[in-house]
Amino acid sequence: MDSVQLIAHIEKSLDYSVFDVKWIPCSAKFIVIGARPKGTGILQVYELNRGELEKVKEVEKPKSFKCCSFGASRLRQTQLAVGDFVGKLAIYDVERLGEPVYQVEEAHAGIINALDAMGGASVNCGAPEIVTGGRDGSVKVWDPRQEGTPVAHVSAAGDSPAQKRDCWAVGFGNSYSSTERSIVAGYDNGDVKLIDLRIMKEQWTTNVKNGVCGVEFDRRDIKMNKLVVTTLEGGLHVFDMRTQHAEKGFAQLTEKSAGQSLGTNGVISGAKSTVWAVKHLPQNRDIFASCGGAGSVRLWLYHYPESRTKTLSEGDVQGVVGSLEMLNATTLSTQPIHAFDWSPDRLGLAVCGAFDQTVRVLVTTNLNLH
């Protein structure tokens, strides 16, 4: 059986700091957003054309862009939700990038660190919604059909600014019907919180010891199955979300080598660096990519245990976690790779952004063997 290979197919140097990248569904195009040195926001659209990248659209806005998602957009609308450095949430029509079709000027007090969206193109999984997490410590859920006011607001514990934790990562999950939906939020102190939006109640909380940089369910439109959390100092945690124990919570495994650099011949060595992001392969929820502070991308395959539950001596049922296999590890940059997105249409095609002001189109081979 041939091994999985991840190859940098095209590299494009840019004259601004890249903060997020997203494929435009049903196309060979992707979005890059970021910040120019003078503090303005830049949004560019690139198209793959015969092995080259062609810039087909560009717009500049007054404030730097931080995060974006197509998740609340129907396929034919290609509407991109964007969060910026001054707390503004906006939705832009990619075909007409002038004025936003929806905006909330002060969605957060300060930078919107993270954003996820859900319900646009998915079937039978509820209304289109956007979740944002900010430096102000709050997590808010927005319905783009309603103007100005969040439909849910989760504030960090404590009333004073010193007590509020910076929210670094958010994600939707458990949206397997028109009524069920949850959000997960990760904070700078390592807290991870799961909130059931149907009853607006915190369902579970844990602490992973380091600031949370990335969170993602393996699929958002099914019952909660697995959750991956990435952190500062090399943390990568996989939680089995099918069975929650009243005291022990969800079964968990921690991959200790996820943030270490790659030496010669692909040998893992050196100090642990931040694991900036996690993205599951759309065509196979058990494969995901993690992006490292040492400029590396790792591909992982999750193996389920023989039984996903066990009965404890007192009769309670507890989840059982599986194991991780590293399929590939590739160093692409001398700077951290912090943004990554798989193409939803072409198996193994991806785009990533790094702190070296470069975007790279990646091709991954042999993924269909796993």
C-alpha positions in Angstrom: 0.0 0.0 0.0 1.4 3.4 -1.0 2.0 5.9 1.8 0.2 9.2 2.0 2.1 12.2 0.6 1.4 15.9 1.1 3.0 18.1 -1.5 3.2 21.9 -1.9 1.8 22.2 -5.4 1.9 26.1 -5.7 3.3 28.8 -3.5 2.3 32.4 -3.7 4.1 35.2 -1.8 1.8 38.1 -0.7 2.5 41.6 0.5 0.3 41.3 3.6 -0.2 39.2 6.7 -2.5 36.2 6.0 -5.0 35.4 8.7 -7.5 32.9 7.1 -8.0 30.9 3.9 -11.2 29.3 2.6 -12.1 27.4 -0.5 -15.2 28.7 -2.3 -17.5 25.7 -2.6 -18.1 24.2 -6.0 -15.2 26.0 -7.6 -11.4 26.0 -8.1 -11.2 29.3 -6.2 -10.3 30.2 -2.7 -10.4 33.3 -0.5 -7.4 34.8 1.4 -8.1 37.4 4.1 -5.6 39.4 6.2 -4.1 42.7 7.1 -1.9 45.2 5.3 1.0 46.8 7.3 -1.1 50.1 7.4 -3.9 48.2 9.3 -6.4 47.9 6.5 -8.2 44.6 5.7 -7.5 42.8 2.4 -9.7 40.1 0.8 -8.5 38.4 -2.4 -9.9 35.6 -4.5 -7.5 33.3 -6.3 -8.4 30.7 -9.0 -6.4 27.6 -9.9 -5.8 27.7 -13.6 -3.5 25.1 -15.3 -1.2 24.8 -12.4 -1.0 28.5 -11.7 -2.7 30.9 -9.3 -4.6 33.7 -10.9 -5.9 36.6 -8.7 -9.5 37.3 -9.9 -10.8 39.7 -7.3 -9.6 42.0 -4.5 -11.1 44.4 -2.1 -9.6 46.5 0.7 -11.5 47.6 3.8 -10.7 50.1 6.6 -9.9 47.4 9.3 -7.8 44.2 9.3 -9.7 40.9 8.7 -9.1 38.0 11.1 -11.4 35.1 10.4 -14.1 33.9 7.9 -16.4 31.1 6.9 -18.9 30.1 4.1 -20.8 27.8 6.5 -23.9 29.8 6.7 -24.2 30.4 2.9 -26.1 28.4 0.4 -23.9 27.0 -2.4 -25.1 29.3 -5.1 -24.9 32.4 -2.9 -21.2 32.2 -2.0 -21.6 34.6 0.9 -18.6 34.9 3.2 -18.9 35.8 6.9 -15.9 37.8 8.1 -14.8 39.0 11.6 -12.3 41.9 11.9 -9.9 43.5 14.4 -12.4 46.0 15.7 -15.2 43.6 16.4 -17.3 44.0 13.2 -19.1 41.0 11.8 -20.0 41.3 8.1 -21.2 39.0 5.3 -19.9 39.7 1.8 -21.2 38.4 -1.5 -18.1 37.1 -3.2 -19.5 38.1 -6.6 -20.0 41.7 -5.5 -17.4 42.6 -2.8 -18.4 46.2 -2.4 -20.8 46.7 0.5 -21.6 43.8 2.9 -25.1 42.2 2.6 -25.2 41.9 6.4 -23.2 43.6 9.2 -23.0 44.2 12.9 -20.6 47.1 13.6 -19.9 46.2 17.3 -20.5 42.5 17.4 -17.6 42.3 20.0 -15.6 44.9 22.0 -12.3 44.4 20.2 -11.0 41.7 17.9 -13.1 38.8 16.7 -10.6 36.0 17.2 -12.6 33.1 15.7 -15.7 32.5 13.7 -17.6 29.4 12.5 -20.8 29.1 10.5 -23.4 26.5 9.9 -26.7 25.7 8.2 -26.3 27.2 4.8 -25.8 24.3 2.4 -26.5 21.5 4.9 -29.9 19.8 4.8 -32.2 19.3 7.8 -29.7 20.7 10.3 -31.4 23.9 11.3 -31.2 27.6 10.6 -28.1 29.4 9.2 -26.1 30.7 12.1 -22.7 32.3 12.8 -20.8 31.9 16.0 -18.1 34.4 17.0 -15.5 34.4 19.8 -13.8 37.6 20.9 -11.0 39.1 23.0 -13.8 40.5 25.2 -14.4 36.9 26.5 -17.8 36.5 25.0 -19.2 33.9 22.5 -22.1 35.0 20.4 -24.4 33.3 17.9 -25.9 35.3 15.1 -28.7 34.5 12.7 -28.0 36.5 9.5 -31.8 36.7 8.8 -32.1 38.9 11.9 -30.5 42.3 12.2 -28.1 43.4 14.9 -28.8 41.2 17.9 -27.2 37.9 18.7 -29.6 34.9 19.2 -27.4 33.6 21.9 -24.7 35.2 24.1 -22.3 33.2 26.3 -20.2 35.4 28.6 -17.1 34.2 30.4 -17.3 34.0 34.1 -16.6 37.2 36.0 -17.7 40.8 35.5 -14.4 42.6 35.5 -12.1 42.7 32.4 -9.4 41.0 34.5 -11.7 38.0 35.1 -12.9 37.5 31.5 -10.9 35.0 29.5 -9.9 35.7 25.9 -11.9 33.3 23.6 -9.5 32.0 20.9 -11.5 29.3 19.1 -15.2 28.4 18.4 -17.0 25.7 16.5 -20.5 24.3 15.7 -21.4 20.7 16.2 -24.2 18.2 17.0 -26.5 19.7 14.3 -28.1 16.5 13.3 -31.6 17.8 13.2 -33.5 21.1 12.7 -33.6 21.6 16.5 -30.3 20.3 17.9 -27.1 22.3 17.8 -24.1 22.9 20.1 -21.1 25.1 20.1 -17.7 24.5 21.6 -15.4 27.4 22.7 -11.7 27.4 23.7 -10.1 30.0 25.8 -6.6 31.4 26.5 -6.4 29.7 29.9 -7.0 26.2 28.4 -10.7 26.1 29.2 -12.9 24.2 26.7 -16.7 24.7 27.1 -19.5 22.8 25.3 -22.9 24.7 25.2 -26.2 23.1 24.1 -27.9 25.9 22.2 -31.3 24.2 22.3 -31.5 24.6 26.1 -28.8 27.3 26.4 -26.9 25.3 29.0 -23.3 24.5 29.5 -23.1 20.7 29.0 -19.5 20.1 29.7 -16.3 21.9 30.6 -12.6 20.8 30.9 -9.2 22.4 30.9 -6.4 21.3 28.6 -3.7 23.3 30.5 -2.6 25.5 27.6 -4.3 28.2 25.5 -6.7 26.7 23.0 -5.9 27.7 19.4 -8.2 25.4 17.4 -11.4 23.3 18.0 -13.3 21.2 15.5 -15.9 18.4 15.5 -15.1 15.8 12.9 -18.5 16.6 11.3 -20.9 19.3 12.4 -24.1 17.9 10.9 -24.2 14.5 12.8 -24.6 13.6 16.4 -21.4 14.5 18.3 -18.8 11.9 17.4 -15.2 13.3 18.0 -13.8 16.6 18.9 -10.2 17.7 18.3 -8.7 20.6 20.4 -5.2 22.1 19.6 -3.2 24.3 22.0 -0.1 26.2 22.7 3.0 24.2 23.5 2.2 21.3 21.2 -1.1 20.1 22.6 -3.4 18.0 20.4 -6.4 16.4 22.2 -9.0 14.0 20.8 -12.3 13.6 22.7 -14.8 10.8 22.0 -18.1 12.8 22.3 -20.6 9.9 22.1 -20.6 9.0 25.8 -20.4 11.5 28.6 -19.7 10.2 32.2 -21.2 12.4 35.0 -17.8 12.8 36.7 -15.1 11.7 34.2 -16.6 13.6 31.2 -15.6 12.4 27.7 -12.9 9.9 27.0 -9.7 11.6 25.7 -6.3 11.0 24.2 -3.4 13.4 23.9 -0.9 13.3 21.1 2.4 14.4 22.6 4.4 14.8 19.4 1.9 17.0 17.6 3.8 20.3 18.2 7.4 19.1 17.8 9.6 20.1 14.9 10.8 17.7 12.2 14.5 17.1 11.9 16.5 15.4 9.2 14.8 12.4 7.5 11.5 13.4 9.0 12.5 12.5 12.6 10.5 14.4 15.2 12.6 16.4 17.5 13.0 19.7 19.3 10.9 21.8 21.6 7.2 21.8 21.4 5.5 24.5 19.4 1.9 25.7 19.0 -0.6 23.6 17.1 -2.5 26.4 15.5 -5.3 24.7 13.7 -7.2 21.5 13.0 -9.2 20.6 9.9 -11.0 17.3 9.2 -11.0 15.9 5.7 -14.6 16.5 4.3 -14.7 13.2 2.5 -13.5 11.2 5.6 -14.2 12.4 9.1 -11.5 10.2 10.6 -8.6 11.9 8.9 -7.6 15.4 9.9 -4.7 17.9 9.4 -3.0 19.7 12.2 -0.9 22.8 11.6 2.3 23.5 13.6 4.2 26.5 14.8 7.4 25.0 13.3 5.9 25.3 9.8 4.7 21.7 9.6 1.4 20.1 8.6 0.6 16.6 10.0 -2.1 14.2 8.7 -3.7 11.9 11.3 -5.9 8.9 11.0 -8.1 8.1 14.0 -8.7 4.4 14.8 -11.8 3.5 16.8 -11.5 1.0 19.7 -13.2 -2.4 19.6 -15.8 -1.0 21.9 -16.5 2.7 22.4 -17.9 2.2 25.9 -17.1 0.3 29.0 -19.2 -0.4 32.2 -17.5 0.6 35.4 -17.8 -1.3 38.7 -20.6 0.9 40.0 -22.6 0.3 36.8 -21.9 3.6 35.1 -21.0 3.7 31.4 -17.9 5.5 30.3 -16.5 6.2 26.8 -13.4 4.6 25.5 -11.0 6.5 23.3 -9.3 5.1 20.2 -5.8 5.8 18.9 -4.1 8.1 16.4 -1.8 7.1 13.5 0.3 9.8 11.8 -0.1 9.4 8.1 2.3 12.1 7.0 4.4 15.0 8.4 5.7 17.7 6.1 7.5 20.9 6.8 6.4 23.6 4.4 7.7 26.8 6.0 10.1 28.2 8.5 7.2 30.2 10.0 4.0 28.9 11.7 1.2 27.6 9.5 -1.9 28.9 11.2 -4.7 28.7 8.5 -5.8 25.6 6.6 -8.8 24.5 4.6 -9.6 21.4 2.6 -11.4 21.6 -0.7 -14.9 20.3 -0.2 -15.0 19.1 -3.8 -11.6 17.6 -4.7 -10.2 14.9 -2.4 -6.8 15.8 -1.0 -6.7 19.4 -2.3 -6.0 22.0 0.4 -4.8 25.6 0.9 -2.8 26.9 3.9 -1.6 30.3 5.1 1.6 31.0 7.1 3.2 33.8 8.9 5.8 34.1 6.1 3.0 35.9 4.1 2.7 33.0 1.8 -0.3 30.9 0.7 0.3 27.3 -0.5 -1.9 25.0 -2.5 -1.4 21.5 -1.3 -2.0 18.1 -3.0 -2.4 15.0 -0.9 -2.1 11.6 -2.5 -3.5 8.1 -1.5 -6.1 9.4 1.0 -8.7 7.1 -0.6 -6.7 4.1 0.7 -7.6 4.9 4.3 
